[in-house]
Amino acid sequence: MCPHDPACPDAEAPDREKARTLACHPEQGWSLLCNGVVLFEDTGELLPSGTAIAPHRPAVGAA
């Protein structure tokens, strides 16, 4: 349960990446968000349910 006011987005919400960072380990390439999501440097995610979200970086130089 999120202690922030307003509460952070739920792990299943489309804007889940907007949750506050609880632990950041840039040397290992990941951060733990308040909603339990592990956010990876390559934009991949691991949800608390165990579901993996593939990296979703925007296309660079697309014309």
PyMOL CGO cylinders between C-alpha atoms (Angstrom):
from pymol import cmd
from pymol.cgo import CYLINDER

trace = [
    CYLINDER, 0.00, 0.00, 0.00, 1.37, 3.39, -1.04, 0.3, 1, 1, 1, 1, 1, 1,
    CYLINDER, 1.37, 3.39, -1.04, 1.92, 5.91, 1.77, 0.3, 1, 1, 1, 1, 1, 1,
    CYLINDER, 1.92, 5.91, 1.77, 2.14, 8.89, -0.61, 0.3, 1, 1, 1, 1, 1, 1,
    CYLINDER, 2.14, 8.89, -0.61, -0.54, 11.56, -1.04, 0.3, 1, 1, 1, 1, 1, 1,
    CYLINDER, -0.54, 11.56, -1.04, -1.71, 11.42, -3.74, 0.3, 1, 1, 1, 1, 1, 1,
    CYLINDER, -1.71, 11.42, -3.74, -1.16, 7.69, -4.00, 0.3, 1, 1, 1, 1, 1, 1,
    CYLINDER, -1.16, 7.69, -4.00, 1.19, 6.33, -6.66, 0.3, 1, 1, 1, 1, 1, 1,
    CYLINDER, 1.19, 6.33, -6.66, -0.35, 4.55, -9.66, 0.3, 1, 1, 1, 1, 1, 1,
    CYLINDER, -0.35, 4.55, -9.66, -1.10, 0.86, -9.15, 0.3, 1, 1, 1, 1, 1, 1,
    CYLINDER, -1.10, 0.86, -9.15, 1.27, -1.70, -10.67, 0.3, 1, 1, 1, 1, 1, 1,
    CYLINDER, 1.27, -1.70, -10.67, -1.40, -2.65, -13.23, 0.3, 1, 1, 1, 1, 1, 1,
    CYLINDER, -1.40, -2.65, -13.23, -2.16, 0.95, -14.25, 0.3, 1, 1, 1, 1, 1, 1,
    CYLINDER, -2.16, 0.95, -14.25, -0.97, 2.20, -17.66, 0.3, 1, 1, 1, 1, 1, 1,
    CYLINDER, -0.97, 2.20, -17.66, 1.00, 5.00, -15.94, 0.3, 1, 1, 1, 1, 1, 1,
    CYLINDER, 1.00, 5.00, -15.94, 2.68, 2.66, -13.40, 0.3, 1, 1, 1, 1, 1, 1,
    CYLINDER, 2.68, 2.66, -13.40, 6.14, 4.09, -14.21, 0.3, 1, 1, 1, 1, 1, 1,
    CYLINDER, 6.14, 4.09, -14.21, 5.12, 7.39, -12.58, 0.3, 1, 1, 1, 1, 1, 1,
    CYLINDER, 5.12, 7.39, -12.58, 5.27, 5.81, -9.09, 0.3, 1, 1, 1, 1, 1, 1,
    CYLINDER, 5.27, 5.81, -9.09, 7.97, 7.13, -6.78, 0.3, 1, 1, 1, 1, 1, 1,
    CYLINDER, 7.97, 7.13, -6.78, 11.33, 5.38, -6.62, 0.3, 1, 1, 1, 1, 1, 1,
    CYLINDER, 11.33, 5.38, -6.62, 12.03, 3.51, -3.37, 0.3, 1, 1, 1, 1, 1, 1,
    CYLINDER, 12.03, 3.51, -3.37, 15.42, 2.04, -4.29, 0.3, 1, 1, 1, 1, 1, 1,
    CYLINDER, 15.42, 2.04, -4.29, 17.69, 2.94, -7.18, 0.3, 1, 1, 1, 1, 1, 1,
    CYLINDER, 17.69, 2.94, -7.18, 20.63, 0.81, -8.32, 0.3, 1, 1, 1, 1, 1, 1,
    CYLINDER, 20.63, 0.81, -8.32, 21.96, 2.41, -11.53, 0.3, 1, 1, 1, 1, 1, 1,
    CYLINDER, 21.96, 2.41, -11.53, 25.13, 0.33, -11.30, 0.3, 1, 1, 1, 1, 1, 1,
    CYLINDER, 25.13, 0.33, -11.30, 22.93, -2.75, -11.73, 0.3, 1, 1, 1, 1, 1, 1,
    CYLINDER, 22.93, -2.75, -11.73, 20.45, -1.11, -14.10, 0.3, 1, 1, 1, 1, 1, 1,
    CYLINDER, 20.45, -1.11, -14.10, 17.22, -1.25, -12.07, 0.3, 1, 1, 1, 1, 1, 1,
    CYLINDER, 17.22, -1.25, -12.07, 14.98, 0.68, -9.70, 0.3, 1, 1, 1, 1, 1, 1,
    CYLINDER, 14.98, 0.68, -9.70, 12.19, -0.42, -7.35, 0.3, 1, 1, 1, 1, 1, 1,
    CYLINDER, 12.19, -0.42, -7.35, 9.07, 1.72, -7.49, 0.3, 1, 1, 1, 1, 1, 1,
    CYLINDER, 9.07, 1.72, -7.49, 6.59, 2.32, -4.68, 0.3, 1, 1, 1, 1, 1, 1,
    CYLINDER, 6.59, 2.32, -4.68, 3.97, 0.16, -6.40, 0.3, 1, 1, 1, 1, 1, 1,
    CYLINDER, 3.97, 0.16, -6.40, 6.29, -2.88, -6.39, 0.3, 1, 1, 1, 1, 1, 1,
    CYLINDER, 6.29, -2.88, -6.39, 7.34, -2.59, -10.05, 0.3, 1, 1, 1, 1, 1, 1,
    CYLINDER, 7.34, -2.59, -10.05, 11.01, -3.21, -10.86, 0.3, 1, 1, 1, 1, 1, 1,
    CYLINDER, 11.01, -3.21, -10.86, 11.91, -0.81, -13.66, 0.3, 1, 1, 1, 1, 1, 1,
    CYLINDER, 11.91, -0.81, -13.66, 14.98, -1.70, -15.73, 0.3, 1, 1, 1, 1, 1, 1,
    CYLINDER, 14.98, -1.70, -15.73, 17.34, 0.72, -17.46, 0.3, 1, 1, 1, 1, 1, 1,
    CYLINDER, 17.34, 0.72, -17.46, 16.33, -0.65, -20.88, 0.3, 1, 1, 1, 1, 1, 1,
    CYLINDER, 16.33, -0.65, -20.88, 12.67, 0.29, -20.06, 0.3, 1, 1, 1, 1, 1, 1,
    CYLINDER, 12.67, 0.29, -20.06, 11.65, -3.31, -19.38, 0.3, 1, 1, 1, 1, 1, 1,
    CYLINDER, 11.65, -3.31, -19.38, 9.59, -3.95, -16.25, 0.3, 1, 1, 1, 1, 1, 1,
    CYLINDER, 9.59, -3.95, -16.25, 8.86, -6.73, -13.81, 0.3, 1, 1, 1, 1, 1, 1,
    CYLINDER, 8.86, -6.73, -13.81, 5.45, -6.43, -12.14, 0.3, 1, 1, 1, 1, 1, 1,
    CYLINDER, 5.45, -6.43, -12.14, 4.74, -7.72, -8.61, 0.3, 1, 1, 1, 1, 1, 1,
    CYLINDER, 4.74, -7.72, -8.61, 2.60, -10.47, -10.16, 0.3, 1, 1, 1, 1, 1, 1,
    CYLINDER, 2.60, -10.47, -10.16, 5.69, -11.82, -11.92, 0.3, 1, 1, 1, 1, 1, 1,
    CYLINDER, 5.69, -11.82, -11.92, 4.63, -10.54, -15.34, 0.3, 1, 1, 1, 1, 1, 1,
    CYLINDER, 4.63, -10.54, -15.34, 7.52, -9.28, -17.46, 0.3, 1, 1, 1, 1, 1, 1,
    CYLINDER, 7.52, -9.28, -17.46, 6.98, -6.25, -19.68, 0.3, 1, 1, 1, 1, 1, 1,
    CYLINDER, 6.98, -6.25, -19.68, 9.32, -6.09, -22.66, 0.3, 1, 1, 1, 1, 1, 1,
    CYLINDER, 9.32, -6.09, -22.66, 11.46, -2.98, -23.17, 0.3, 1, 1, 1, 1, 1, 1,
    CYLINDER, 11.46, -2.98, -23.17, 9.50, -0.27, -24.90, 0.3, 1, 1, 1, 1, 1, 1,
    CYLINDER, 9.50, -0.27, -24.90, 11.97, 2.41, -25.89, 0.3, 1, 1, 1, 1, 1, 1,
    CYLINDER, 11.97, 2.41, -25.89, 10.72, 4.84, -28.51, 0.3, 1, 1, 1, 1, 1, 1,
    CYLINDER, 10.72, 4.84, -28.51, 12.14, 4.39, -32.01, 0.3, 1, 1, 1, 1, 1, 1,
    CYLINDER, 12.14, 4.39, -32.01, 15.11, 6.71, -32.50, 0.3, 1, 1, 1, 1, 1, 1,
    CYLINDER, 15.11, 6.71, -32.50, 15.52, 8.44, -35.82, 0.3, 1, 1, 1, 1, 1, 1,
    CYLINDER, 15.52, 8.44, -35.82, 12.28, 7.12, -37.26, 0.3, 1, 1, 1, 1, 1, 1,
    CYLINDER, 12.28, 7.12, -37.26, 11.26, 9.23, -40.24, 0.3, 1, 1, 1, 1, 1, 1,
]
cmd.load_cgo(trace, "trace")
